[in-house]
Amino acid sequence: MNNSPPIEPDDQRWANLADLNCVVLRMFDIKIKPKSP
């Protein structure tokens, strides 16, 4: 069984990672298909 205490900082890190991934994906998306005027 896993008896380790809740890892909050890690959760926060994962949340930040997801946020960063979203931003990167958005930038990547814009780079791939730029919005046409």
C-alpha positions in Angstrom: 0.0 0.0 0.0 1.0 3.6 -0.5 1.5 5.4 2.8 3.0 8.6 1.5 1.5 11.9 2.6 -0.4 14.1 0.1 2.1 15.9 -2.2 0.7 19.4 -2.6 3.8 21.1 -4.1 3.9 18.3 -6.8 0.2 18.9 -7.5 0.9 22.6 -8.0 3.8 21.7 -10.2 1.6 19.5 -12.4 -1.0 22.3 -12.5 1.7 24.8 -13.6 2.9 22.2 -16.2 -0.6 21.8 -17.6 -0.9 25.6 -17.8 2.4 25.9 -19.6 1.4 23.2 -21.9 -1.8 25.0 -22.8 0.1 28.2 -23.5 2.7 26.4 -25.6 0.1 24.6 -27.5 -1.8 27.8 -28.2 1.4 29.5 -29.4 2.2 26.5 -31.5 -1.3 26.5 -33.0 -1.0 30.2 -33.9 2.4 29.5 -35.5 1.1 26.6 -37.6 -2.1 28.2 -38.8 -2.0 32.0 -38.4 -5.3 33.7 -38.3 -6.2 35.1 -41.7 -7.4 38.7 -41.6 
